[in-house]
């Protein structure tokens, strides 16, 4: 079933560190799982998701491999900039 309706925002995947995040997966392991989840999201919604993340998470896990997706940076201190 496709959930996409005319004039809706794209689906967003929230990718942030939570709590103390002491046990983090390797970049390769994380990216494999994220690709699987993105594939499911595309099949369900009929379009690429937007990736909602922080600068740190983007740098650690997403850049450059996922830079082709729309990136929504959570930055509560300044205007977001992915050109850092």
C-alpha positions in Angstrom: 0.0 0.0 0.0 1.3 3.4 -0.9 0.8 6.1 1.8 1.9 9.0 -0.4 -0.9 11.5 -1.0 -0.8 14.6 -3.2 0.9 17.6 -1.4 2.2 15.7 1.6 5.7 16.1 3.0 8.1 13.3 2.3 8.7 10.7 4.9 11.5 11.5 7.3 13.9 9.2 9.1 15.2 10.5 12.5 18.9 9.7 12.9 20.3 11.1 16.1 22.3 9.9 19.1 20.2 9.0 22.1 21.1 8.9 25.7 24.7 8.1 26.3 25.1 6.1 23.1 28.1 4.2 24.4 27.5 1.1 22.2 27.5 2.4 18.7 27.5 0.2 15.6 30.3 0.5 13.1 29.6 2.8 10.2 29.4 -0.1 7.8 26.9 -2.0 10.0 24.7 1.1 10.5 24.7 2.0 6.8 23.7 -1.6 5.8 20.7 -1.4 8.2 19.8 2.1 7.1 19.8 1.1 3.4 17.5 -1.7 4.2 15.2 0.7 6.1 15.3 3.2 3.3 14.3 0.5 0.7 11.3 -0.4 2.9 10.4 3.3 3.2 10.6 3.8 -0.5 8.4 0.8 -1.3 5.8 1.9 1.3 5.7 5.6 0.5 6.7 5.7 -3.1 9.5 8.2 -2.7 12.9 8.8 -1.1 12.8 9.8 2.6 14.4 12.9 4.0 17.1 12.2 6.6 16.6 14.2 9.8 19.9 14.3 11.8 22.5 16.3 13.7 25.9 17.5 12.4 27.7 14.9 14.5 25.6 12.0 13.3 25.8 13.2 9.7 29.6 13.3 9.9 29.9 10.0 11.7 27.5 7.9 9.7 25.9 9.6 6.7 28.5 11.7 4.9 29.3 11.1 2.0 27.5 7.9 1.4 24.0 9.3 2.0 24.5 12.9 0.8 22.3 12.3 -2.2 19.2 12.2 0.1 17.6 15.4 1.3 19.2 16.2 4.6 17.2 18.0 7.4 19.8 19.2 10.0 18.6 19.6 13.6 20.5 22.6 14.9 19.0 24.4 17.9 21.9 26.9 18.1 22.4 28.3 14.6 21.3 28.2 10.9 22.0 24.7 9.5 24.8 24.3 7.0 25.8 21.0 5.5 28.9 22.5 3.8 31.0 22.3 6.9 
